[in-house]
Amino acid sequence: MTIVKDMTIKYNDCMISYEPFWRTLKARGESTYTLINRYGISSATIDRMKKGLGISTAKVDDFCRILHCRVEEVIVYLPNEPSSK
């Protein structure tokens, strides 16, 4: 596992990005403060996402419920381009 760039995590040849989450959060008028204090999301979960680390599918489900959105509005899979040898 390597951190590729902000909010993106790479496992082998696939990458998951939380970039859609930050856009959805803003579009819904929510903030990390409201997620933590109104909805009980842990600050550790937010920190993991900011660092591009993995979160559970249960947390993805929580975000979809809170933000009234689809999974694609929280995470996105970015295929890794094959390296040329």
HUTA-V351826 format. One record per backbone hydrogen bond with DSSP energy under -1.0 kcal/mol. NH is the residue of the N-H (numbers start at 1). CO is the residue of the C=O. E is the energy in kcal/mol with one decimal. If there is no record, write none. Layout:
{{NH;CO;E} {NH;CO;E}}
//
This chain:
{{2;10;-1.7} {8;5;-2.0} {9;16;-2.5} {10;2;-1.8} {11;14;-2.2} {14;11;-2.2} {16;9;-2.1} {17;76;-2.7} {18;7;-2.4} {21;74;-1.1} {22;18;-1.3} {23;19;-1.6} {24;20;-2.7} {25;21;-3.0} {26;22;-1.8} {27;23;-2.5} {28;24;-2.1} {29;26;-1.4} {30;25;-2.3} {35;31;-2.2} {36;32;-2.2} {37;33;-3.0} {38;34;-2.3} {39;34;-1.4} {41;35;-2.5} {46;42;-1.6} {47;43;-2.5} {48;44;-2.4} {49;45;-2.1} {50;46;-2.4} {51;47;-1.8} {52;49;-1.1} {53;48;-3.2} {60;56;-1.7} {61;57;-2.4} {62;58;-2.2} {63;59;-2.6} {64;60;-2.2} {65;61;-2.2} {66;62;-2.8} {67;63;-2.9} {69;64;-1.8} {73;70;-2.0} {74;71;-2.4} {75;71;-2.5} {76;17;-1.7} {78;15;-3.2} {80;13;-1.5}}
//
